[in-house]
Amino acid sequence: MQARKTNLKKGIHEKSVYLERFFLNLLLGENHDLKNRYIHIDYARYMAQGDNVNDNVNDNARLTANQQKIIDEVRKNPFVTQEELSECIGITLANINRNMKRLQEQALVRRVGADKNGYWEILK
């Protein structure tokens, strides 16, 4: 996975930077620009193997320690409040709010029902 030519104006280098960006996208969910002119994957050989990249990625690998603790607590008690999570995990309410928002954006949890009467549902 190396560029054939070096073109500094276009940002093409003979280095492993594009391979590193690929793995950062895959494993950490980052969004580096990967275009075919920068990186080449033998698509026919890849499809012949029958693998799906998304099947090989462990969703928990993208979670921080606090996010994993939140998910564990929600599994124990889906009706837990964010204030209770803050006390239980030992981080501020603002950090709980931020982490819950990220978990919802990653489609790992969702809120069902009203704020006061609802509960958290683990999706994955």
Secondary structure, 3 states (H helix, E strand, C coil): CCCCCCEHHHCECCCCHHHHHHHHHHHHCCCCCCCCCCCCCCHHHHHHHCCCHHHHCCHHHHCCHHHHHHHHHHHHCCCCCHHHHHHHHCCCHHHHHHHHHHHHHCCCEEEECCCCCCEEEECC
